[in-house]
Amino acid sequence: MSTGIVRYSEPLDVEELRFLEKKAATDTSNYYKVFQVLMIGSFVIPFAGAWYRAFDGMVNAFSPFRFFSCFASSVISFARVFKLLSSYSSSPHHSLT
């Protein structure tokens, strides 16, 4: 199966363009919803780990350094994925104009 660009000689109807624009808007909205949940998770997970370490008896369970290093690594990894996904939706091969 070829993964090349498919070019059509006939223009899209108005209904087809509206459908594609609505689908693109829905996809973008879904990306933002998913990443809102992931960002909240990247904030909550370090707290859960700290509570686990505290119940386990660790002396310095709520270390600010450990929290912010875990939080920063989560944010950076989610930002990379978000940038990658947004680049797919804004590529010239998927443009609607």
N, C-alpha and C positions, 0 to 999 in steps of 0.2 A: 504494500500500500504506500503510495507516494504522499509525502508531507509538504509538497510544494504549494505555492499560492494558486488558488483557483480564481480565474477571472471570467466573469460572465459578460456577454456582449449586450444584454438588455438591462435597462435600469430597473431598480426596484420600484414597486408600487408604493403609494403613500401609506397604505395599511401595513405593508411589510416594513417600511422604515419606522413607523410608529411602534410596531411590535419590537423591533430590534432596539430602539431607543429605550423603551420601557424595560426590556430585559436587561440592558446595560445598567440602567438606574437601579433595578432590583438587585443585580449582582453586586454593585458598588455598595448599596445599603447593607447587604448581607455581609460583605467584608468588614464594614465598620462595626456591625453588631458582634461578629465573631471576635474581632480584636478588642472590643470593649470588654468582653468577658475575659479574654486572655490577659488584658492589662490588670483587671481586678484580681484575677488569679495570681498574677506575678506580684501583686502587693500582699495578698492574703497568705500565700504559700510560705514565705519566710516567717511570718508570724506563727503559722502552724508548726513549722520546724522548731521554732524557738520554744513554743509550749511543750513540744515533745521532749526537747532537751531538758527543759526545766523539770518536767515530771520524772525524767530519767535521773535527775540529781546533779546535773552539770552546774558548776559554780557560776559561770558567766554565760548563762543560756541566752540572755537577751542582749547579745553583743551588737552594738550599732554597726560596727565594721562588717560583721557577718551578714546582718540584715541588708545593708546597702549594697554589699558586693553581690549577694544573691538577687536582689531587686534589680540592680543595674544589668547583670548578665541576662536576666529574663527580659527586661525591656529592650536591650540591644538585639537579642535573638528574635523577639517578636517584631521589632522595627525592620529587621532585614527581610523577614518573611513578608511583611506588609508591603515593603518597597518592591519586592519581587512580584507579588500578586498585582499590585497597582500598575507595574510596568507592563504586565500582560494585557490588562484592560485598556491601556493607553497606547498600545503598539499600533503602527500604521496598518497592520494587517487586519485589525479589528475595528477600524474607525468606521463611523456611520455616515460620514460626509463625503 
